[in-house]
Amino acid sequence: MDTLRVLYIAEIVGKAGVFCVKTLLDALRKELGASLVVANGDGATGGFGIGRAHAVYLHKLGVDVLTSGECIYYKKDMVSAIGSAPYILRAANYPQGNPGRGWLVTEAAGRKVAVVSLLGISGFTKVHLGNPFHLMPRLAERLRSEAPTVIVDFHACTTAEKGSLFHQLDGQVSAVIGSHSKVASADERILPGGTAVITDAGRTGSSLSVGGLEPEIEIRKLLTQIHEKSATAWQDLELQGVCVDIAPDGRAVYIERIRRKCVEVPHDRDGGSQEDSE
């Protein structure tokens, strides 16, 4: 069976996460034989959002499609840039007319592949989007008419919401990959209808941290209730994610969690990328 292999890189956190991609992606893509690389970039710039420079840099490093989450508009330059960058996705359930797009159809290994970015509705205090459970079945049907392979990045807070969408979309899409918690879950599986799922693919950056951020600052903010700028952590760098094999009919046949240590650390700690922006 001629399967298509998709590599999904878990949420990239700060310059440390970008450095992991720079250091590991090329060799990892060759090792796995991945034809398409999707990465969540919602925390690539300082842990909160993604700036235009980081998006362009990650694309140059080999990320074919960048998904996002509730932080997509946190960086002002992304608001103006996203409309002219077809490889960057904001959540499909943002209001119609918002800058950017929620899905795309691309080609990998001679096959058409649709990628969708989607945001949950539970637990987000700054954004209140359309109900993904109303949107996705209709959107999945529309996309399957053009591309049998459909990959969904579901950026959501609760495991219950993610699990509910998994089962609603079983047999309608090829994979639903959970993101946002930045902690890898050990529940990767293929549902009876042929949809590969995992509650959370983890994070790319420091694994000895608080979601990729320096623990001391996060602890201090909880103790004092005083706002303080978070800082990217650099201890024990790791690229995390999942690898999914998809048959020509769009059914997933294999899913595996991926973890790769990044032993190299730059002295200047910018990883060759642009500076984090506010």
C-alpha positions as a Markdown table, in Angstrom:
| # | Residue | x | y | z |
|---|---|---|---|---|
| 1 | Met | 0.0 | 0.0 | 0.0 |
| 2 | Asp | 1.4 | 3.4 | -1.0 |
| 3 | Thr | 1.0 | 5.4 | 2.2 |
| 4 | Leu | 1.7 | 9.1 | 2.7 |
| 5 | Arg | 3.8 | 10.0 | 5.8 |
| 6 | Val | 3.0 | 13.2 | 7.6 |
| 7 | Leu | 5.2 | 14.6 | 10.3 |
| 8 | Tyr | 3.5 | 16.9 | 12.8 |
| 9 | Ile | 5.8 | 19.0 | 15.0 |
| 10 | Ala | 4.2 | 19.8 | 18.4 |
| 11 | Glu | 3.9 | 23.5 | 19.5 |
| 12 | Ile | 7.1 | 25.4 | 19.0 |
| 13 | Val | 7.9 | 27.4 | 22.1 |
| 14 | Gly | 10.2 | 30.4 | 21.8 |
| 15 | Lys | 13.6 | 30.7 | 20.3 |
| 16 | Ala | 14.6 | 27.4 | 21.9 |
| 17 | Gly | 11.8 | 25.6 | 20.0 |
| 18 | Val | 12.8 | 27.3 | 16.8 |
| 19 | Phe | 16.4 | 26.2 | 17.4 |
| 20 | Cys | 15.2 | 22.6 | 17.8 |
| 21 | Val | 13.5 | 22.8 | 14.4 |
| 22 | Lys | 16.6 | 24.3 | 12.8 |
| 23 | Thr | 18.9 | 21.6 | 14.3 |
| 24 | Leu | 16.8 | 18.5 | 13.9 |
| 25 | Leu | 14.1 | 18.9 | 11.2 |
| 26 | Asp | 16.2 | 18.2 | 8.1 |
| 27 | Ala | 17.7 | 14.9 | 9.4 |
| 28 | Leu | 14.4 | 13.9 | 11.0 |
| 29 | Arg | 12.4 | 14.4 | 7.8 |
| 30 | Lys | 14.9 | 12.2 | 5.9 |
| 31 | Glu | 15.0 | 9.6 | 8.6 |
| 32 | Leu | 11.2 | 9.2 | 8.7 |
| 33 | Gly | 10.6 | 9.7 | 5.0 |
| 34 | Ala | 8.0 | 12.4 | 5.7 |
| 35 | Ser | 6.4 | 13.9 | 2.6 |
| 36 | Leu | 4.7 | 16.7 | 4.5 |
| 37 | Val | 5.7 | 18.6 | 7.6 |
| 38 | Val | 3.0 | 20.4 | 9.7 |
| 39 | Ala | 4.0 | 22.4 | 12.8 |
| 40 | Asn | 2.1 | 24.3 | 15.4 |
| 41 | Gly | 3.7 | 27.8 | 15.7 |
| 42 | Asp | 1.3 | 29.4 | 18.3 |
| 43 | Gly | 4.1 | 30.0 | 20.8 |
| 44 | Ala | 7.1 | 30.4 | 18.5 |
| 45 | Thr | 7.7 | 34.1 | 19.3 |
| 46 | Gly | 8.4 | 34.5 | 23.0 |
| 47 | Gly | 6.0 | 31.7 | 23.9 |
| 48 | Phe | 2.9 | 33.6 | 22.9 |
| 49 | Gly | 2.0 | 34.0 | 19.2 |
| 50 | Ile | 4.2 | 34.0 | 16.2 |
| 51 | Gly | 5.7 | 36.9 | 14.4 |
| 52 | Arg | 6.2 | 37.2 | 10.7 |
| 53 | Ala | 10.0 | 36.7 | 10.9 |
| 54 | His | 9.7 | 33.5 | 12.8 |
| 55 | Ala | 7.0 | 32.2 | 10.4 |
| 56 | Val | 9.1 | 32.9 | 7.3 |
| 57 | Tyr | 12.2 | 31.3 | 9.0 |
| 58 | Leu | 10.4 | 28.1 | 10.0 |
| 59 | His | 9.0 | 27.8 | 6.5 |
| 60 | Lys | 12.5 | 28.1 | 5.1 |
| 61 | Leu | 13.7 | 25.4 | 7.5 |
| 62 | Gly | 11.3 | 23.0 | 6.0 |
| 63 | Val | 7.9 | 23.4 | 7.7 |
| 64 | Asp | 5.3 | 23.1 | 4.9 |
| 65 | Val | 2.3 | 24.3 | 6.9 |
| 66 | Leu | 2.2 | 26.3 | 10.1 |
| 67 | Thr | -1.0 | 25.9 | 12.3 |
| 68 | Ser | -1.8 | 28.1 | 15.3 |
| 69 | Gly | -4.2 | 28.7 | 18.1 |
| 70 | Glu | -5.6 | 31.5 | 20.2 |
| 71 | Cys | -2.4 | 33.6 | 20.0 |
| 72 | Ile | -2.3 | 33.9 | 16.2 |
| 73 | Tyr | -3.1 | 37.7 | 16.3 |
| 74 | Tyr | -0.9 | 38.5 | 19.3 |
| 75 | Lys | 1.9 | 39.8 | 17.1 |
| 76 | Lys | 0.9 | 42.9 | 15.2 |
| 77 | Asp | 3.0 | 42.1 | 12.1 |
| 78 | Met | 1.2 | 38.7 | 11.7 |
| 79 | Val | -2.2 | 40.4 | 11.5 |
| 80 | Ser | -1.0 | 42.2 | 8.3 |
| 81 | Ala | 1.3 | 39.5 | 7.0 |
| 82 | Ile | -1.0 | 36.4 | 7.3 |
| 83 | Gly | -3.1 | 37.2 | 4.3 |
| 84 | Ser | -0.1 | 37.0 | 2.0 |
| 85 | Ala | 1.4 | 33.8 | 3.5 |
| 86 | Pro | -0.7 | 30.9 | 2.4 |
| 87 | Tyr | 1.3 | 28.4 | 4.5 |
| 88 | Ile | 0.2 | 30.0 | 7.8 |
| 89 | Leu | -3.2 | 29.0 | 9.1 |
| 90 | Arg | -5.4 | 30.7 | 11.8 |
| 91 | Ala | -8.3 | 28.8 | 13.2 |
| 92 | Ala | -11.0 | 28.0 | 10.7 |
| 93 | Asn | -13.7 | 29.0 | 13.2 |
| 94 | Tyr | -12.6 | 32.6 | 13.5 |
| 95 | Pro | -15.2 | 35.0 | 12.0 |
| 96 | Gln | -15.4 | 35.1 | 8.2 |
| 97 | Gly | -13.4 | 38.0 | 6.9 |
| 98 | Asn | -10.7 | 37.8 | 9.5 |
| 99 | Pro | -7.2 | 38.1 | 8.2 |
| 100 | Gly | -5.8 | 34.8 | 6.9 |
| 101 | Arg | -7.3 | 31.4 | 6.2 |
| 102 | Gly | -8.3 | 28.4 | 8.3 |
| 103 | Trp | -7.4 | 25.6 | 5.9 |
| 104 | Leu | -5.4 | 24.9 | 2.8 |
| 105 | Val | -5.1 | 22.2 | 0.2 |
| 106 | Thr | -1.5 | 21.3 | -0.8 |
| 107 | Glu | 0.3 | 18.5 | -2.6 |
| 108 | Ala | 2.7 | 16.0 | -1.1 |
| 109 | Ala | 4.1 | 12.9 | -2.8 |
| 110 | Gly | 1.7 | 13.5 | -5.7 |
| 111 | Arg | -1.4 | 13.5 | -3.5 |
| 112 | Lys | -3.6 | 16.3 | -2.4 |
| 113 | Val | -3.7 | 17.0 | 1.3 |
| 114 | Ala | -5.9 | 19.4 | 3.2 |
| 115 | Val | -4.7 | 20.8 | 6.5 |
| 116 | Val | -7.2 | 22.6 | 8.9 |
| 117 | Ser | -6.4 | 24.7 | 12.0 |
| 118 | Leu | -9.2 | 24.7 | 14.6 |
| 119 | Leu | -9.8 | 26.3 | 18.0 |
| 120 | Gly | -11.8 | 24.9 | 20.9 |
| 121 | Ile | -14.5 | 26.8 | 22.7 |
| 122 | Ser | -13.9 | 25.7 | 26.3 |
| 123 | Gly | -11.4 | 27.5 | 28.6 |
| 124 | Phe | -10.3 | 30.4 | 26.4 |
| 125 | Thr | -11.0 | 33.7 | 28.0 |
| 126 | Lys | -9.8 | 36.1 | 25.3 |
| 127 | Val | -11.3 | 34.5 | 22.2 |
| 128 | His | -14.8 | 33.2 | 21.7 |
| 129 | Leu | -15.1 | 31.6 | 18.3 |
| 130 | Gly | -17.7 | 29.7 | 16.3 |
| 131 | Asn | -18.6 | 26.2 | 17.5 |
| 132 | Pro | -16.1 | 23.7 | 15.8 |
| 133 | Phe | -18.6 | 20.9 | 16.2 |
| 134 | His | -21.0 | 22.7 | 13.8 |
| 135 | Leu | -18.3 | 23.7 | 11.4 |
| 136 | Met | -16.0 | 20.7 | 11.0 |
| 137 | Pro | -18.4 | 18.0 | 9.6 |
| 138 | Arg | -19.5 | 20.3 | 6.8 |
| 139 | Leu | -15.9 | 21.5 | 6.2 |
| 140 | Ala | -14.6 | 17.9 | 6.2 |
| 141 | Glu | -17.1 | 16.9 | 3.6 |
| 142 | Arg | -16.2 | 19.8 | 1.4 |
| 143 | Leu | -12.5 | 19.2 | 1.7 |
| 144 | Arg | -12.7 | 15.5 | 1.0 |
| 145 | Ser | -14.2 | 16.2 | -2.4 |
| 146 | Glu | -10.9 | 17.8 | -3.3 |
| 147 | Ala | -8.4 | 15.9 | -1.1 |
| 148 | Pro | -9.0 | 12.5 | 0.5 |
| 149 | Thr | -6.4 | 13.2 | 3.1 |
| 150 | Val | -7.5 | 15.7 | 5.7 |
| 151 | Ile | -5.3 | 16.7 | 8.8 |
| 152 | Val | -6.9 | 18.7 | 11.6 |
| 153 | Asp | -4.9 | 20.5 | 14.3 |
| 154 | Phe | -7.4 | 20.9 | 17.2 |
| 155 | His | -6.0 | 23.6 | 19.6 |
| 156 | Ala | -8.2 | 23.1 | 22.7 |
| 157 | Cys | -8.0 | 23.3 | 26.5 |
| 158 | Thr | -9.9 | 20.3 | 27.7 |
| 159 | Thr | -9.4 | 16.6 | 27.0 |
| 160 | Ala | -13.2 | 16.1 | 26.9 |
| 161 | Glu | -13.6 | 18.6 | 24.1 |
| 162 | Lys | -10.8 | 17.0 | 22.1 |
| 163 | Gly | -12.1 | 13.5 | 22.7 |
| 164 | Ser | -15.6 | 14.6 | 21.6 |
| 165 | Leu | -14.3 | 16.0 | 18.3 |
| 166 | Phe | -12.2 | 12.8 | 17.7 |
| 167 | His | -15.3 | 10.7 | 17.8 |
| 168 | Gln | -17.4 | 13.1 | 15.8 |
| 169 | Leu | -14.9 | 13.2 | 13.0 |
| 170 | Asp | -13.9 | 9.5 | 13.0 |
| 171 | Gly | -14.1 | 8.3 | 9.4 |
| 172 | Gln | -14.5 | 11.8 | 8.1 |
| 173 | Val | -10.9 | 13.0 | 8.3 |
| 174 | Ser | -7.5 | 11.3 | 8.3 |
| 175 | Ala | -6.1 | 12.6 | 11.6 |
| 176 | Val | -7.1 | 15.0 | 14.5 |
| 177 | Ile | -4.0 | 16.1 | 16.4 |
| 178 | Gly | -4.6 | 17.8 | 19.7 |
| 179 | Ser | -2.5 | 20.8 | 20.7 |
| 180 | His | -2.4 | 23.7 | 23.3 |
| 181 | Ser | -1.5 | 21.9 | 26.6 |
| 182 | Lys | 2.1 | 21.5 | 25.5 |
| 183 | Val | 2.4 | 18.2 | 27.3 |
| 184 | Ala | 2.5 | 15.0 | 25.2 |
| 185 | Ser | -0.2 | 12.5 | 26.0 |
| 186 | Ala | 0.3 | 8.8 | 25.6 |
| 187 | Asp | -3.0 | 8.0 | 23.9 |
| 188 | Glu | -2.2 | 8.0 | 20.2 |
| 189 | Arg | -4.4 | 5.5 | 18.4 |
| 190 | Ile | -6.5 | 4.9 | 15.3 |
| 191 | Leu | -10.2 | 5.0 | 15.8 |
| 192 | Pro | -12.5 | 2.4 | 14.1 |
| 193 | Gly | -13.4 | 4.7 | 11.2 |
| 194 | Gly | -9.7 | 5.1 | 10.3 |
| 195 | Thr | -8.9 | 8.5 | 12.0 |
| 196 | Ala | -5.6 | 8.8 | 13.8 |
| 197 | Val | -5.9 | 10.9 | 17.1 |
| 198 | Ile | -3.8 | 12.0 | 20.0 |
| 199 | Thr | -5.0 | 14.3 | 22.8 |
| 200 | Asp | -1.8 | 16.4 | 22.7 |
| 201 | Ala | 1.3 | 16.1 | 20.7 |
| 202 | Gly | 3.4 | 17.9 | 23.3 |
| 203 | Arg | 5.9 | 20.8 | 22.7 |
| 204 | Thr | 9.1 | 21.6 | 20.9 |
| 205 | Gly | 11.5 | 23.4 | 23.1 |
| 206 | Ser | 12.6 | 22.9 | 26.7 |
| 207 | Ser | 11.2 | 19.8 | 28.3 |
| 208 | Leu | 12.5 | 20.9 | 31.7 |
| 209 | Ser | 10.2 | 23.9 | 32.0 |
| 210 | Val | 6.7 | 25.2 | 32.4 |
| 211 | Gly | 5.3 | 24.8 | 28.9 |
| 212 | Gly | 8.6 | 25.8 | 27.5 |
| 213 | Leu | 9.0 | 28.8 | 29.8 |
| 214 | Glu | 11.4 | 29.5 | 32.7 |
| 215 | Pro | 9.8 | 28.0 | 35.8 |
| 216 | Glu | 11.1 | 30.6 | 38.3 |
| 217 | Ile | 9.2 | 33.4 | 36.5 |
| 218 | Glu | 6.0 | 31.4 | 36.2 |
| 219 | Ile | 6.1 | 30.4 | 39.9 |
| 220 | Arg | 6.7 | 34.1 | 40.9 |
| 221 | Lys | 3.7 | 35.3 | 38.9 |
| 222 | Leu | 1.5 | 32.8 | 40.7 |
| 223 | Leu | 2.9 | 33.8 | 44.1 |
| 224 | Thr | 2.7 | 37.6 | 43.6 |
| 225 | Gln | -0.2 | 37.9 | 41.1 |
| 226 | Ile | 2.0 | 40.6 | 39.4 |
| 227 | His | 2.4 | 40.4 | 35.7 |
| 228 | Glu | 5.9 | 39.7 | 34.5 |
| 229 | Lys | 7.2 | 38.9 | 31.0 |
| 230 | Ser | 7.8 | 35.2 | 30.6 |
| 231 | Ala | 11.1 | 33.9 | 29.3 |
| 232 | Thr | 12.0 | 31.0 | 27.1 |
| 233 | Ala | 13.6 | 28.1 | 28.9 |
| 234 | Trp | 16.7 | 26.4 | 27.3 |
| 235 | Gln | 17.1 | 23.3 | 29.5 |
| 236 | Asp | 16.9 | 19.8 | 28.0 |
| 237 | Leu | 15.7 | 20.8 | 24.5 |
| 238 | Glu | 13.5 | 18.3 | 22.6 |
| 239 | Leu | 11.5 | 18.2 | 19.4 |
| 240 | Gln | 8.2 | 16.4 | 20.0 |
| 241 | Gly | 5.3 | 15.5 | 17.7 |
| 242 | Val | 3.7 | 12.6 | 15.9 |
| 243 | Cys | 4.2 | 10.7 | 12.6 |
| 244 | Val | 1.1 | 9.5 | 10.8 |
| 245 | Asp | 0.9 | 7.2 | 7.8 |
| 246 | Ile | -2.2 | 7.6 | 5.6 |
| 247 | Ala | -3.5 | 5.3 | 2.9 |
| 248 | Pro | -4.6 | 6.6 | -0.6 |
| 249 | Asp | -8.3 | 6.5 | 0.5 |
| 250 | Gly | -7.5 | 8.9 | 3.4 |
| 251 | Arg | -7.7 | 6.3 | 6.2 |
| 252 | Ala | -4.8 | 6.4 | 8.7 |
| 253 | Val | -3.0 | 3.2 | 9.1 |
| 254 | Tyr | -0.2 | 4.1 | 11.6 |
| 255 | Ile | 0.5 | 6.8 | 14.2 |
| 256 | Glu | 3.6 | 7.1 | 16.4 |
| 257 | Arg | 4.8 | 9.7 | 18.9 |
| 258 | Ile | 8.1 | 11.3 | 18.1 |
| 259 | Arg | 10.7 | 12.6 | 20.6 |
| 260 | Arg | 14.2 | 13.8 | 19.6 |
| 261 | Lys | 16.7 | 15.3 | 21.9 |
| 262 | Cys | 18.5 | 18.5 | 20.8 |
| 263 | Val | 22.0 | 18.2 | 22.3 |
| 264 | Glu | 23.4 | 21.3 | 20.6 |
| 265 | Val | 22.7 | 24.7 | 22.3 |
| 266 | Pro | 23.7 | 28.0 | 20.7 |
| 267 | His | 26.0 | 30.2 | 22.7 |
| 268 | Asp | 24.0 | 33.3 | 21.9 |
| 269 | Arg | 20.7 | 31.5 | 22.4 |
| 270 | Asp | 19.0 | 33.0 | 19.3 |
| 271 | Gly | 19.2 | 29.8 | 17.3 |
| 272 | Gly | 19.9 | 31.8 | 14.1 |
| 273 | Ser | 16.3 | 33.2 | 14.2 |
| 274 | Gln | 14.9 | 36.6 | 14.6 |
| 275 | Glu | 14.6 | 38.2 | 18.1 |
| 276 | Asp | 11.4 | 37.6 | 20.0 |
| 277 | Ser | 9.0 | 40.6 | 19.6 |
| 278 | Glu | 6.4 | 41.9 | 22.0 |
